[in-house]
Amino acid sequence: MEELKSAGFTQFGNGWAWLVIDKVRLEVMETTNADSFIARGVKPLLTIDVWEYAYYLDYQNRRPDHINTFVDKLIKWAFANYYSSKLG
């Protein structure tokens, strides 16, 4: 969970932080602008949108507050865990 938060905090500019399955292993990835991880052969489980429009009205320039709220209060970890076991 901390690695996912860190990926969102440190994403330069706009993009996403992803929790993905690479074959049978969970990984955290970042993509920026129109970059896509699909060509890398990984399967997405969840993503945090860190484009400014995703959080500006609620958090202004406080991206870490947006990410902390998303990870700590909005993600259904049981859902991610269930599907990670099915996709691997």
N, C-alpha and C positions, 0 to 999 in steps of 0.2 A: 504494500500500500504506500509506503514512504517513497519507494522508487517511482511509482506512478505519479505521485504528487511532485516529486523533484523534476520529472520529465516535463510536466506542465509549467512549473515555476521557471525553468531554465530555457524553455522554448523561445528562441529569439524571434521576435515579430509574431506573425500569425501562424496558426497551425493547430495540431492536435497532439495529444498524448494518448497512446493506445496500450491496452493490455491485449496481447495476442498469444496464439499458440503456434509455435514453430515446431512442427512434427508432434512431439509429445511433451514439450517443455513450454512453460509460461515465460513470456518475455514482455518487457516494456519497450515501446518504440515511440519515436517522435516523427511526425511528418510536418512539412511546412508548405504553405501555399497550395499548389496543385499536385504535390508529390503524392504518390500512392505506394503502399506497401504490398499491394496485390501481386505485383510482378515478382515479389520476393518469396511467394509461396506460403505465406503465413495466413492464419485464420483469425479474424478479429473477435474479441469477446466484448470489449467495451472501449469507449473513447471519451476523452474530455476535450471539448471544444475550447481552445484558448484564443480564438479570434476575438478581438476586442468587442465586436458587436454582440457576442454571446453573453457578456456579463456587464457591459458598461452601464446600462440603466440601473442595475441593482448595486453594482460595486465600483463604479467609476474606474479608476486606474488601479484598483486593488485586486489584481489577478490572484494572488495567494489566497485571499478570502473566498473568492469564487471557487477555487480548486479545493480548499479545505471543506467548504460546505458540500460541494459535489461528492467528494470521496467519503466524508464522514457521515453524511445524512441522506444522500440520494441514491447511491449505488446499492443495489440489492445483491450483496455478496453471495448469498445462497444461490441466486440465479446464475451468477458468473461461475461459481464453483460447480454447479450442476452441469452446465454446458461445457465447462472445461473438461470434465470427465468424459463427456460424450464425444467431443471433437477430437480428442487426442489420439 
